[in-house]
């Protein structure tokens, strides 16, 4: 019979330090149990025989549908810029929000 893996509170503290996480003393016991359960469950899953299971990448059977890029007519630049107060060389001028210039 396989032995269950147990993660000690000291190991949890070490993992928390590596991950730069603060863990209280009360949480050490809780996380020790939860991590141990997770690892033991993963051990169970790793022992499953999946040799007859077909690899599944998607279930709908749909394929990518692409369309051809087409340039559509738009409004002339002059007409677009008629509704704004401030333009420069055929472009909108907007207030600067990132710096002083």
N, C-alpha and C positions, 0 to 999 in steps of 0.2 A: 504494500500500500504506500502511495506517495505521501510525503510529508507536506503539509500546508506551509506556504511561505508566510512569515510574519515580519512585518516592517516595524522596527522598534521606534519608540518616541525619539531616541537619539538620531536614528536615520532620518526621521521626518524633519528634525531640527536641521540636520545637515543639508537635506534637499531644499528646505526653505531658505537656508543661507545661500545656496548655489543659485536659487531663483530670485534672490533678493526680496524675500517675502518675510513679513513679520508674523510670527505664529505665537499665540499665547500658550502658557503651560496647559490650560484647559483644552485647547485645541489639539495639542500634541497627541493625546490619547485617542481623540475622535479621528484624526487624520491617520493615525497609525492603523486603526481598525479598518477604515475605509480603503486605504491603499492596499492593505493586506488582502481584503476581499476582492478588490479589483484585479490584483495580480493573480490570485488563485483562480478567479473566473477566466482570465486570459489563458491560464495553464489548461483549463478544461477545454476551451475553444481550440487551443493548439493541438490537442490530442484527437480532434475529430478527423475522420477519414473523409476528405473532400475530393478524392481522386476521381469520382464519377460526377462531380458537380461541374456543369458547363459554366465557363466564365461569362458573366453577364455585363455588358457595357451600357445597354439601354433596353427598355422594355416596350416602347411604343411602335417600333418598326419604322418610324418616320426618318426621313433623310433631310439633310440641309437643303433648303430651297433658296437659291440665289437668284437675284434679278440683275439684269444688265443695268449699269449706271448710265443714266441719260441726263444730259444737261437740259434743264427746263428754262424757258424764257422767264425773266424776272422784270421788275420795273426798271426803267432807266435810272441811272445813278442820280441825275439831276432832279428827277421827280421824287426820289426817295429823300433827298437832302432838303427839299423845299420845306419840310415841316420842322426843321431844327434851326435854332438861332446861331449856333456856332459850328463852323466847318473849317477844314484846313486841307487843301490839296485833294478835295473830293472825298474826305472822310469825316465822320462825326468827331467832334471834340467833346470829351467828357471830363468832369473834374478828376483830378489826381487823388487816388485814395491810398496809395502806397508810400508816398514820400513827399518831399518838399518841392520838387521840380515839376 
